[in-house]
């Protein structure tokens, strides 16, 4: 007797505060250094997860390609993703936590780090939770990066590699 393929389990939703920040006309140098993007994301998460002991329960992966880089970070109950596109001078950050998120401080950190000329934000009460294992988190990051690229690129195309 053949068994039917089981559908994949649904993605887990978390309820709390989800903040999305999309910036344009950023200073290119602030986007070009992967370590700067990672440190900025870490600083934003620390505004929410202030307990240093939670750093021991942290997962982080990065993704680099011809038009920039991305970082995903899961610390404690907070997860965050950043996508930097230096050539188009755009950046996107998503941060989610069931804890209180200091929206003004996180937004100020975003603006200070990337010096965007324009940005838009969205706040929701739920988000898809990020996986904690490296392989699944890296796969999620790659897909999320492709979606961010489409949202942030006006004509939906990516400049060719230099």
Secondary structure, 3 states (H helix, E strand, C coil): CCCCCCCCCCCCEEEEEEEEEEEECCCHHHHHCHHHHHHHHHHHHHHHCCCHHHHHHEEEEEEEECCEEEEEEEECCEEEEEEEECCCCEEEEEEEECCCCCHHHHHHHHHHHHCCCEEEEEEEEEEECCCCCHHHHHHHHHHHHHHHHHHHCCCCCCCCCC
